[in-house]
Amino acid sequence: MTMKRLGLALWLMVAVFFSSGQSVWAHDPTRTASVAAQRTNVRVSNIDAITAIRRYVAGRLSANEAEIRIRPVGSLPTGINVIDVKESAQGMVLGRVTFALTAQRADNMVSPHWATVDVEWIRPVWVARRALKRLAVLDSDDVELRTISLSQTDRGYPNQTESIVGKRLLRPVAAGTPLLLDLLADAPTIARGASVTLLVEANGVRVTTAGQAKEEGFTGNSISVMNLDSRKVVYGEVVDGTTVKIPLH
């Protein structure tokens, strides 16, 4: 074989090899499936406006996403992948809220959108079982757990009855009213007008007599009390719910 024919044969072999390789690559089912899977993953990972807002609100309230209800007010942007959410009025995520959305389009360009929705938080809270008066000291029978819809920003709801029982109300509440932490205060150890024991101690000697609280008091604080024997008003330290210790001067 002449050198000319040998060179032509080699050129033909290289040409066939590369053309076959291109043909196999173009019709490789594995590669085709991989591309399809990538496109499917992109569609599945898209986060729509409702899902993105619900996830954002749940995070802000430390709530379960299933507890957040979103109702659109007007039309919402569709066919977008939301990558960021922010409420227009800082701190307001319940009620009628307008959110600023940042979305990524199919061409990877980023665009802003606005979405106005009604947001509710469906959650169990402690409510008054009956109408309760101001300064009432709460008992476990005074409250019950109900699942209600909250449309105002969380102002602090007690999570346990231990945060409620034994507290007193700072203002009257109607039956079914959710109990907020700012409605509750510590109840006094001794109520105004309560009968108490006045205690005097000196050199290991204890003397007690009957008295009456002229004002409410908390453990460790000083209050005025009347000695029912002498009818004199004196001051002493609240020891417990029935005892006031009178200091010697």
URURFEN-V5974 format. One record per residue. RES is the residue in three letters. PHI is phi as a letter, one per 40 degrees, with the letter a starting at -180 (none if undefined). PSI is psi in degrees with one decimal (* if undefined). Layout:
BEGIN
[[RES,PHI,PSI] [RES,PHI,PSI]]
END
This chain:
BEGIN
[[MET,none,132.5] [THR,c,161.8] [MET,c,-33.1] [LYS,c,-45.5] [ARG,c,-37.8] [LEU,c,-42.0] [GLY,c,-39.1] [LEU,c,-40.5] [ALA,c,-42.9] [LEU,c,-39.5] [TRP,c,-40.5] [LEU,c,-39.6] [MET,c,-42.9] [VAL,c,-41.1] [ALA,c,-44.1] [VAL,c,-40.6] [PHE,c,-49.1] [PHE,c,-36.5] [SER,c,-36.1] [SER,c,-41.7] [GLY,c,-42.1] [GLN,c,-37.3] [SER,c,-43.9] [VAL,c,-42.1] [TRP,c,-41.0] [ALA,c,-28.3] [HIS,b,15.8] [ASP,c,112.7] [PRO,c,-29.4] [THR,c,-44.5] [ARG,c,-41.3] [THR,c,-44.2] [ALA,c,-37.9] [SER,c,-42.9] [VAL,c,-43.3] [ALA,c,-40.2] [ALA,c,-39.7] [GLN,c,-41.7] [ARG,c,-40.3] [THR,c,-42.7] [ASN,c,-37.9] [VAL,c,-42.5] [ARG,c,-42.3] [VAL,c,-35.3] [SER,c,-8.7] [ASN,d,134.9] [ILE,b,117.8] [ASP,c,171.4] [ALA,c,-45.1] [ILE,c,-47.3] [THR,c,-42.8] [ALA,c,-42.8] [ILE,c,-43.5] [ARG,d,-44.5] [ARG,c,-39.1] [TYR,c,-47.5] [VAL,c,-42.7] [ALA,d,-40.2] [GLY,c,-39.7] [ARG,c,-33.4] [LEU,c,-0.1] [SER,f,44.5] [ALA,b,168.3] [ASN,c,138.5] [GLU,d,-32.1] [ALA,c,-17.3] [GLU,c,-9.6] [ILE,c,123.4] [ARG,b,128.4] [ILE,b,126.8] [ARG,b,121.2] [PRO,c,144.4] [VAL,b,101.9] [GLY,g,-165.1] [SER,c,150.8] [LEU,b,152.9] [PRO,c,139.7] [THR,b,164.2] [GLY,g,27.4] [ILE,b,157.5] [ASN,b,103.5] [VAL,c,125.8] [ILE,b,-7.7] [ASP,a,144.9] [VAL,b,142.6] [LYS,a,133.1] [GLU,c,145.6] [SER,c,-34.9] [ALA,b,113.8] [GLN,d,129.7] [GLY,g,-11.5] [MET,c,103.1] [VAL,b,-0.3] [LEU,b,155.0] [GLY,g,-153.0] [ARG,c,115.4] [VAL,b,141.1] [THR,b,126.7] [PHE,b,142.6] [ALA,c,121.5] [LEU,b,140.7] [THR,b,124.5] [ALA,b,150.8] [GLN,b,125.5] [ARG,c,173.9] [ALA,c,-27.7] [ASP,c,12.2] [ASN,g,3.8] [MET,c,147.7] [VAL,b,137.6] [SER,b,148.0] [PRO,c,150.4] [HIS,a,158.7] [TRP,b,143.4] [ALA,a,123.3] [THR,b,126.3] [VAL,a,158.9] [ASP,c,126.5] [VAL,b,129.5] [GLU,b,149.5] [TRP,b,109.9] [ILE,c,106.9] [ARG,a,157.3] [PRO,c,134.1] [VAL,b,159.1] [TRP,c,129.4] [VAL,b,161.5] [ALA,c,127.5] [ARG,c,-27.5] [ARG,a,170.0] [ALA,c,133.5] [LEU,b,141.3] [LYS,c,160.6] [ARG,c,138.5] [LEU,g,7.9] [ALA,c,135.3] [VAL,c,123.1] [LEU,c,140.8] [ASP,b,163.7] [SER,c,-25.1] [ASP,c,-11.0] [ASP,c,-12.0] [VAL,b,159.9] [GLU,a,157.3] [LEU,c,124.9] [ARG,b,147.0] [THR,c,118.8] [ILE,b,169.9] [SER,c,124.4] [LEU,b,127.4] [SER,b,13.4] [GLN,b,149.8] [THR,d,136.0] [ASP,d,121.9] [ARG,b,5.0] [GLY,h,97.2] [TYR,b,133.6] [PRO,d,139.5] [ASN,c,-22.7] [GLN,b,154.8] [THR,c,-23.9] [GLU,c,-23.4] [SER,c,-4.6] [ILE,b,-52.2] [VAL,c,131.4] [GLY,g,-10.8] [LYS,c,163.6] [ARG,b,154.5] [LEU,c,138.6] [LEU,c,-14.6] [ARG,a,160.5] [PRO,c,151.1] [VAL,b,149.2] [ALA,c,161.9] [ALA,d,136.3] [GLY,g,-1.4] [THR,c,127.7] [PRO,c,138.8] [LEU,c,117.5] [LEU,c,152.7] [LEU,c,-32.7] [ASP,c,-1.2] [LEU,c,-12.6] [LEU,b,147.8] [ALA,a,159.8] [ASP,c,136.2] [ALA,c,145.0] [PRO,c,148.9] [THR,c,-39.0] [ILE,b,129.9] [ALA,c,155.0] [ARG,c,132.2] [GLY,g,-4.4] [ALA,c,147.2] [SER,c,132.4] [VAL,b,166.7] [THR,b,125.4] [LEU,c,127.2] [LEU,b,130.4] [VAL,b,130.4] [GLU,b,135.9] [ALA,a,126.4] [ASN,f,41.3] [GLY,g,2.3] [VAL,b,132.9] [ARG,b,129.2] [VAL,b,132.5] [THR,b,153.5] [THR,a,166.0] [ALA,c,143.4] [GLY,a,176.1] [GLN,b,131.6] [ALA,c,129.2] [LYS,c,-9.1] [GLU,a,163.3] [GLU,c,156.1] [GLY,a,157.6] [PHE,b,152.3] [THR,d,129.0] [GLY,g,-15.2] [ASN,c,158.9] [SER,c,138.0] [ILE,b,163.7] [SER,c,136.7] [VAL,b,154.7] [MET,b,130.9] [ASN,c,113.2] [LEU,c,-17.4] [ASP,c,-47.2] [SER,c,-13.4] [ARG,g,19.3] [LYS,c,146.6] [VAL,c,125.7] [VAL,b,174.3] [TYR,b,141.0] [GLY,a,171.1] [GLU,c,133.1] [VAL,c,120.4] [VAL,c,-46.8] [ASP,a,-163.0] [GLY,c,-9.0] [THR,b,-1.4] [THR,b,134.7] [VAL,b,125.1] [LYS,c,122.9] [ILE,c,123.3] [PRO,c,150.9] [LEU,c,137.2] [HIS,b,*]]
END
